C-alpha cells in the first residue's frame, strides 16, 4: 500500500477539480448529517488522508482534525499544504492497524474516504483495519467510509475513463484511468492512472499502477459489524458509482 502511493502523491491532486481542492464539497455532502450529530468541538481523524483534501477542508471550517495515511509520500504532501495555509492539522504516517498504538481512544469521528478501504487485500486485513479505527474512537463515535460500487464496476467493466482537463500555473493536464479486470470477480483489479501533461508545447506522460481488491456491499457491512461497529448503514444503490457506509462504536 505504501509503495503504490508514495510516488503517486506528487501528482495525486490532478485527479481533483479546483473546486474540490479549494472547498472539498465532495466530502461534505454525505458528511453533513454526521457532523451535525457530533458534540461541541469534536475531534476528527482522517485515517486515509492522502494529500489532505478532506482534512484541510474540515480544518478551514474550524474543526479539530488529525490526519494519518500509510503512505509517506501522501503525508509529506498533506503536511506541506497545511503549512502553506497556516492550518494546525497534525499529519503522520500510520496504517489503520497501528492506530491503537499511536492514539489510544479519543476521536468523535473517523473518516476513511477516497475509496481507501479497497486497498485492503482480503477480509482479514480489512477486519484488522476496521478494528484499528474502532479502537481510537470514543464510545458513541462514528466511522464514515466511502467506496466505489464494485458490483457496478465489475458488471460494466468500463476500461477507459477520462477526466476534464485541468490547467494550473501554465500546465495543462488530462487525467485518464485504464482498468484491467480479473477473470474471477473476487480477484484484484489493476487501475493505471495516467496523467498527460502539456506545458510550453511539450507533452509528457506519467503513469501510476494502483491495485484494488473488490468486495460487495454486504461484505463491507458484515465486516463492519464483525469489527464491532453498531448501526452499520449505507446509502448504497446498484446504479450509483459509489456509496457511503457509517457505523458507531457502542457506548459503554
C-alpha positions in Angstrom: 0.0 0.0 0.0 2.8 2.4 0.8 4.8 1.7 -2.3 2.0 2.3 -4.8 1.1 5.7 -3.4 4.4 7.3 -2.4 5.3 8.3 -6.0 1.7 8.9 -6.9 1.4 11.6 -4.2 3.2 14.2 -6.3 0.5 14.2 -9.0 -2.4 12.9 -7.0 -4.3 16.2 -6.8 -4.6 16.4 -10.6 -7.5 13.9 -10.1 -9.5 16.6 -8.3 -11.1 19.6 -9.8 -10.1 23.1 -8.5 -13.5 23.4 -6.7 -12.9 20.2 -4.7 -9.3 21.2 -3.8 -10.5 24.7 -2.7 -13.5 23.7 -0.6 -13.9 19.9 -0.5 -17.6 19.8 -1.3 -17.5 16.2 -2.4 -16.7 15.2 1.1 -19.3 17.2 2.9 -22.5 16.2 1.0 -22.7 12.9 2.9 -20.8 14.1 6.0 -23.1 16.9 7.0 -25.7 14.8 8.8 -23.0 13.1 10.8 -21.2 16.4 11.6 -24.5 17.8 12.9 -24.7 15.0 15.5 -21.2 15.4 16.9 -20.6 17.0 20.3 -19.2 20.5 20.5 -15.6 20.9 19.5 -15.3 17.3 18.2 -12.0 15.5 17.5 -11.9 14.1 13.9 -9.5 11.7 12.5 -9.0 11.4 8.7 -7.5 7.9 8.7 -6.7 7.8 4.9 -6.0 11.5 4.5 -4.0 11.3 1.2 -2.7 14.8 0.4 -5.1 16.3 3.0 -8.0 17.4 0.8 -10.8 16.4 3.3 -8.8 17.1 6.5 -7.8 20.6 5.4 -11.3 21.4 4.2 -12.6 20.5 7.7 -9.8 22.5 9.3 -10.8 25.6 7.3 -14.3 25.2 8.9 -12.8 25.3 12.3 -12.8 21.5 13.1 -10.0 19.9 15.1 -8.6 17.4 12.7 -5.8 14.9 12.7 -4.7 13.1 9.6 -3.0 9.8 9.0 -2.1 7.7 6.0 0.0 4.7 5.3 2.0 6.5 2.6 4.9 8.7 3.5 4.6 10.5 0.2 1.0 11.4 0.9 1.8 12.6 4.4 4.7 14.8 3.0 2.3 16.5 0.6 -0.5 17.0 3.2 2.0 18.4 5.7 3.3 20.9 3.1 -0.2 22.0 2.2 -1.2 22.6 5.9 2.0 24.6 6.5 1.3 26.7 3.3 -2.2 27.6 4.6 -1.2 28.0 8.2 -3.6 25.4 9.4 -2.8 23.5 12.6 -3.5 19.9 11.3 -1.1 17.2 12.6 -0.3 14.6 9.9 1.6 11.4 10.4 2.3 8.1 8.7 0.2 5.4 10.3 -1.6 2.4 8.8 -5.1 1.6 10.2 -3.9 -1.5 12.1 -1.4 0.6 14.1 -3.7 3.4 15.1 -4.3 2.0 18.6 -0.5 2.2 19.2 -0.5 5.8 18.1 -3.6 7.3 19.6 -5.5 5.2 22.1 -9.2 6.1 22.3 -10.0 9.7 21.6 -11.9 10.7 18.4 -15.5 11.5 17.9 -15.4 10.7 14.2 -13.0 8.8 11.9 -13.1 9.2 8.2 -11.9 6.6 5.6 -12.6 8.4 2.3 -11.5 8.2 -1.3 -12.1 4.5 -1.9 -9.2 3.8 0.5 -10.8 0.7 2.1 -10.5 -1.0 -1.3 -6.7 -1.3 -0.6 -7.3 -4.0 2.0 -6.1 -7.2 0.3 -8.5 -9.6 1.9 -11.2 -10.0 4.6 -8.6 -10.4 7.4 -6.8 -7.3 6.6 -10.0 -5.3 6.3 -11.2 -6.5 9.7 -7.9 -5.6 11.3 -8.0 -2.2 9.7 -11.6 -1.5 10.8 -10.8 -2.7 14.3 -7.9 -0.4 14.4 -10.1 2.5 13.5 -12.8 1.5 16.0 -10.2 1.3 18.8 -9.4 5.0 18.6 -13.0 6.2 18.7 -14.7 7.4 21.8 -17.8 5.4 22.9 -20.6 6.5 20.5 -18.0 7.7 18.0 -18.7 7.4 14.3 -16.9 5.9 11.3 -17.7 7.3 7.8 -16.2 5.5 4.8 -16.8 5.8 1.1 -16.0 3.4 -1.7 -16.6 2.6 -5.3 -19.6 0.5 -6.1 -17.6 -2.6 -7.0 -20.6 -4.6 -8.1 -21.3 -1.9 -10.8 -17.7 -1.6 -11.8 -17.3 -5.4 -12.3 -20.6 -5.7 -14.1 -19.9 -2.9 -16.6 -16.1 -3.4 -17.0 -15.5 0.0 -18.4 -11.8 0.0 -19.3 -11.2 3.7 -20.1 -12.2 6.7 -18.0 -11.0 10.3 -18.6 -11.5 13.4 -16.6 -11.9 17.0 -17.6 -8.7 18.9 -18.4 -7.1 20.9 -15.6 -5.0 24.0 -16.0 -2.7 25.2 -13.2 0.2 27.5 -13.3 0.5 27.3 -17.0 0.4 23.5 -17.1 -2.4 21.5 -18.7 -3.3 18.0 -17.5 -5.7 15.3 -18.7 -6.1 12.5 -16.2 -7.0 9.1 -17.5 -7.7 5.7 -15.9 -7.1 2.4 -17.7 -8.7 -0.6 -16.0 -7.7 -4.2 -16.2 -10.3 -6.6 -14.8 -9.7 -10.2 -13.5 -11.4 -13.3 -14.8 -12.7 -14.0 -11.3 -14.7 -11.1 -9.8 -13.2 -11.8 -6.4 -9.6 -11.2 -7.7 -7.8 -7.9 -7.6 -8.4 -5.0 -10.1 -5.5 -3.0 -11.6 -6.0 0.7 -12.4 -3.4 2.5 -14.3 -3.7 6.2 -13.5 -2.2 8.2 -16.4 -1.6 11.9 -16.5 -1.0 13.6 -19.8 0.8 17.0 -19.3 1.3 19.8 -21.8 3.4 22.9 -21.0 5.1 25.3 -23.4 4.4 23.0 -26.3 6.0 19.9 -24.7 3.9 16.8 -23.8 4.9 14.4 -21.1 3.2 11.4 -19.5 3.3 9.9 -16.0 1.7 6.7 -15.0 0.9 5.1 -11.7 -0.4 1.5 -11.2 -2.9 1.1 -8.3 -4.3 -2.3 -7.2 -7.7 -2.7 -5.6 -9.4 -5.7 -4.0 -13.2 -5.6 -4.8 -15.9 -6.5 -2.3 -19.7 -6.5 -2.2 -21.7 -4.0 -0.1 -23.0 -6.9 2.0 -19.4 -8.0 2.7 -18.4 -4.5 3.8 -21.4 -4.1 6.1 -20.8 -7.5 7.6 -17.1 -6.8 8.2 -18.0 -3.5 9.9 -20.3 -5.4 12.2 -17.7 -8.1 12.8 -15.2 -5.4 13.7 -17.5 -4.1 16.4 -19.4 -1.3 14.8 -23.1 -0.9 15.7 -25.8 0.6 13.4 -23.8 -0.2 10.2 -25.7 1.5 7.4 -25.2 2.6 3.8 -26.7 4.8 1.1 -25.8 2.1 -1.5 -27.8 1.9 -4.7 -27.0 -0.5 -7.5 -26.9 2.2 -10.1 -24.7 4.7 -8.2 -20.9 4.7 -8.9 -20.1 4.8 -5.2 -21.6 4.8 -1.8 -21.0 5.7 1.9 -21.1 3.5 4.9 -21.5 4.6 8.5 -21.3 2.9 11.9 -20.8 3.7 15.6 -18.8 2.4 18.4 -21.2 1.3 21.1 -21.4 3.4 24.2 -20.2 1.8 27.4 
